[in-house]
């Protein structure tokens, strides 16, 4: 009897494949409350690496980490009308505590603009206090009707940045800086995911923002995924919360603000961008384990060799892990590491030991080869960088091959339903065209210029709409 495949083939059932991979690779599982998730150690290790890379870039942009309460007075959300309207269907509200009705219900944090700005109103007095640049790593709760692990969950993890500036221009440039130099740099150069940088249409922008900048990626099935957003908030929240500063000229003025965030949705994007029928493929620059060294057999000399080799690779700056669990069959261990997407497997058996070689398996391009043990610490960094570049190239080629230029709304809808993205002049689409797209569960993912840049305005001449179905 033929052995059943470990994962459902992607081409047969992409959603089933996605769930199979999350389970088999031990990334996460559903929590006891509908829409919640338990992130398992290996999955959390991926998130930790994402945190490390993003946090370094956020701090380089001048923001400092802080923490704000999980529970927000309900009255805070009502101060900005568009904001509360946008989030009302997703709110979880606490009405009882300590066995008593609360004097004022508390909302479980869906996002922190309101509670952060209550603090900003106390912290900002004059131009000397600006710019105020704050980030927090936290969990948020948005009651999700159609949950999917990592992509849409009732509770998820994220970072959210909040800033206050003296001028509109400064706030606008900072939001763009986060968009380009923090998010795009991380997603392209660490995740190896090709992203389109653009701005949301008024219909799609963040509730309470005057402009939303987005990063959109194409997943393996041709659908889009919003990977992160950076918002210009204008003075909407500063006026609502009384965040005013005394300018150099002695005038009292409201500040200009931004907010921006990226979440554990990035883990889902990683899976759906790079995974294949054998499991996950983790970009080397992100991978918690870049190379696993496996002992093929329970042999003292082999075990001593894999330990020594693991130490040598670690000393060379490679994130290496030694697998000496010889009480578990070698084949099973190899498949487990393949499912987890570790870029390199270095396999050592008695024959390899005798010949001064190892068997090297490369997860990203695939294939095995026999290489000399002596030069391994010098060879592997080169291979890891080559594999990182390959993933990004494949991501770019995939998006290019499934994106078409169209001139009419019907063509855009057909392209999206066919499993791809369409580019259509915004002048040929417009708000009425957006309404037609929505009837077919298709949206404008973002607006760009003809050469792929971010437009200066929603209605700038020549704007192009990127249209597709999305997660």
Helices and strands as residue ranges (DSSP letters): H 14-24, E 28-30, E 37-39, H 41-60, E 64-65, E 71-73, H 74-77, H 81-87, G 88-90, E 93-97, E 100-108, H 113-123, G 127-129, E 132-141, E 155-165, H 168-177, I 178-184, H 185-189, E 196-199, E 211-218, E 224-234, H 236-241, E 244-246, E 252-254, E 256-263, H 265-274, E 291-295, H 300-315, E 320-323, H 330-340, E 344-348, H 350-355, E 357-362, E 368-372, H 376-401, E 403-406, H 409-417, E 421-425, H 426-438, E 443-448, E 464-468
